Amino acid sequence: EVVWVQLRADCTGEDGTAANPYCQIGWALAALGARRYVAVMDSTTAESYSVVVVGAGTTVEIYGVGAGANIQARVDQYAVDCTDATLTLAGLGITGTRGLTPSRDGIRSTRCTLTLQDLSIDSNGGIGLSASAGTTNLNTVQITGNGGIGLSAQMGADVTMTRCWVSRNMSGGMQLMDARFTVQNTFVVDANGSASSTLGGVLIGTARAGSVFSNNTVVGNQGGLAAAGGTICGGGFAVVNSIVASNTGGAGNNSGCMLDSSPADPTPMLGGADGYHLTAGSTCCLDMGRSGADVPADDFDGDTRPCPAGGAVDIGADELCP
């Protein structure tokens, strides 16, 4: 069932077994046949071309085994390019694409059913993840340090995003345009955007029916002269139980979003190891959220909401448990 991959000095005579793995994922996919699993051992695969998964009925799962399992395109290529297929990526880094826009994006997904689990998408020259149509599920994914927007979803994409971390993406954190989405328990923090970008933390354009943005933390981002640095919404979309604070931009902290149980630019007194979790001093946010079907049952760290039981939920991606 499994085809193995590991970059080695000697790439001759591979057969895809664990003892004699292929050196590139592209070679493994060419030999996959009726199998569906590719395992990348602890190395960065410098792909000569994009890892391309194409075709209705095609199902592929690519897993990292051990620390340091990464997919990297050499030049002018998407690291991963999926069209009309079902693809799972887990335990991997998608990193270091470079060259001319747009082919330097980390992942491009077009009409795919894409599942990303325990993944990092970082240091790519363009957009971290671009999703057009199809279904994309992100769980515990870090999208950091990309030259473009961290996540861009458009053309009717259906996106579910939970327990993710989005930071230091030069053109902004995430852009949700003509999409249906559920974004919960996610940090969009730490210098997404720039003085010349059209967004800082989050831009929500046309949100399709059923979209939810709740219990997220959007802090410390920057928009350009005409942009809000935190959240930008079309049509008065509701941002629920979320911290939108300390973002800068020509249009301030928030533009066009209805802040539902989300205080306008609070002073949240955040801390913890990453500097963005709640503390005992976060009085604007502790037990200040509302309940409802659009509120998650747990938080970024897996702590149950509310904590302690019987109270009100906290605002933001973190639930402070005593």
URZI-V21109 format. One record per residue. N is the residue number from 1. RES is the residue in three letters. SS is DSSP state (h for helix, s for strand, l for the rest). Layout:
BEGIN
n/res/ss
N/RES/SS
N/RES/SS
END
This chain:
BEGIN
n/res/ss
1/GLU/l
2/VAL/s
3/VAL/s
4/TRP/s
5/VAL/s
6/GLN/l
7/LEU/l
8/ARG/l
9/ALA/l
10/ASP/l
11/CYS/l
12/THR/l
13/GLY/l
14/GLU/l
15/ASP/l
16/GLY/l
17/THR/l
18/ALA/l
19/ALA/l
20/ASN/l
21/PRO/l
22/TYR/s
23/CYS/l
24/GLN/l
25/ILE/h
26/GLY/h
27/TRP/h
28/ALA/h
29/LEU/h
30/ALA/h
31/ALA/l
32/LEU/l
33/GLY/l
34/ALA/l
35/ARG/l
36/ARG/l
37/TYR/s
38/VAL/s
39/ALA/s
40/VAL/s
41/MET/s
42/ASP/l
43/SER/l
44/THR/s
45/THR/s
46/ALA/s
47/GLU/s
48/SER/l
49/TYR/l
50/SER/l
51/VAL/s
52/VAL/s
53/VAL/s
54/VAL/s
55/GLY/l
56/ALA/l
57/GLY/l
58/THR/l
59/THR/s
60/VAL/s
61/GLU/s
62/ILE/s
63/TYR/s
64/GLY/s
65/VAL/s
66/GLY/l
67/ALA/l
68/GLY/l
69/ALA/l
70/ASN/s
71/ILE/s
72/GLN/s
73/ALA/s
74/ARG/l
75/VAL/l
76/ASP/l
77/GLN/l
78/TYR/l
79/ALA/l
80/VAL/s
81/ASP/s
82/CYS/s
83/THR/s
84/ASP/l
85/ALA/l
86/THR/s
87/LEU/s
88/THR/s
89/LEU/s
90/ALA/s
91/GLY/l
92/LEU/l
93/GLY/s
94/ILE/s
95/THR/s
96/GLY/l
97/THR/l
98/ARG/l
99/GLY/l
100/LEU/l
101/THR/l
102/PRO/l
103/SER/l
104/ARG/l
105/ASP/l
106/GLY/l
107/ILE/s
108/ARG/s
109/SER/s
110/THR/s
111/ARG/l
112/CYS/l
113/THR/s
114/LEU/s
115/THR/s
116/LEU/s
117/GLN/s
118/ASP/s
119/LEU/s
120/SER/s
121/ILE/s
122/ASP/s
123/SER/l
124/ASN/l
125/GLY/l
126/GLY/l
127/ILE/l
128/GLY/l
129/LEU/s
130/SER/s
131/ALA/s
132/SER/s
133/ALA/l
134/GLY/l
135/THR/s
136/THR/s
137/ASN/s
138/LEU/s
139/ASN/s
140/THR/s
141/VAL/s
142/GLN/s
143/ILE/s
144/THR/s
145/GLY/l
146/ASN/l
147/GLY/l
148/GLY/l
149/ILE/l
150/GLY/l
151/LEU/s
152/SER/s
153/ALA/s
154/GLN/s
155/MET/l
156/GLY/l
157/ALA/l
158/ASP/s
159/VAL/s
160/THR/s
161/MET/s
162/THR/s
163/ARG/l
164/CYS/l
165/TRP/s
166/VAL/s
167/SER/s
168/ARG/l
169/ASN/l
170/MET/l
171/SER/l
172/GLY/l
173/GLY/l
174/MET/s
175/GLN/s
176/LEU/s
177/MET/l
178/ASP/l
179/ALA/s
180/ARG/s
181/PHE/s
182/THR/s
183/VAL/s
184/GLN/s
185/ASN/l
186/THR/l
187/PHE/s
188/VAL/s
189/VAL/s
190/ASP/l
191/ALA/l
192/ASN/l
193/GLY/l
194/SER/l
195/ALA/l
196/SER/l
197/SER/l
198/THR/l
199/LEU/l
200/GLY/l
201/GLY/l
202/VAL/s
203/LEU/s
204/ILE/s
205/GLY/l
206/THR/l
207/ALA/s
208/ARG/l
209/ALA/l
210/GLY/l
211/SER/l
212/VAL/s
213/PHE/s
214/SER/s
215/ASN/l
216/ASN/l
217/THR/s
218/VAL/s
219/VAL/s
220/GLY/l
221/ASN/l
222/GLN/s
223/GLY/l
224/GLY/l
225/LEU/l
226/ALA/l
227/ALA/l
228/ALA/l
229/GLY/l
230/GLY/l
231/THR/s
232/ILE/s
233/CYS/s
234/GLY/l
235/GLY/l
236/GLY/l
237/PHE/l
238/ALA/s
239/VAL/s
240/VAL/s
241/ASN/l
242/SER/l
243/ILE/s
244/VAL/s
245/ALA/s
246/SER/l
247/ASN/l
248/THR/s
249/GLY/l
250/GLY/l
251/ALA/l
252/GLY/l
253/ASN/l
254/ASN/s
255/SER/s
256/GLY/l
257/CYS/l
258/MET/s
259/LEU/s
260/ASP/s
261/SER/l
262/SER/l
263/PRO/l
264/ALA/s
265/ASP/l
266/PRO/l
267/THR/l
268/PRO/l
269/MET/l
270/LEU/l
271/GLY/s
272/GLY/l
273/ALA/l
274/ASP/l
275/GLY/l
276/TYR/l
277/HIS/s
278/LEU/l
279/THR/l
280/ALA/l
281/GLY/l
282/SER/l
283/THR/l
284/CYS/l
285/CYS/l
286/LEU/l
287/ASP/l
288/MET/l
289/GLY/l
290/ARG/l
291/SER/l
292/GLY/l
293/ALA/l
294/ASP/l
295/VAL/l
296/PRO/l
297/ALA/l
298/ASP/s
299/ASP/l
300/PHE/l
301/ASP/l
302/GLY/l
303/ASP/l
304/THR/s
305/ARG/l
306/PRO/l
307/CYS/l
308/PRO/l
309/ALA/l
310/GLY/l
311/GLY/l
312/ALA/l
313/VAL/l
314/ASP/l
315/ILE/l
316/GLY/l
317/ALA/l
318/ASP/l
319/GLU/l
320/LEU/l
321/CYS/l
322/PRO/l
END
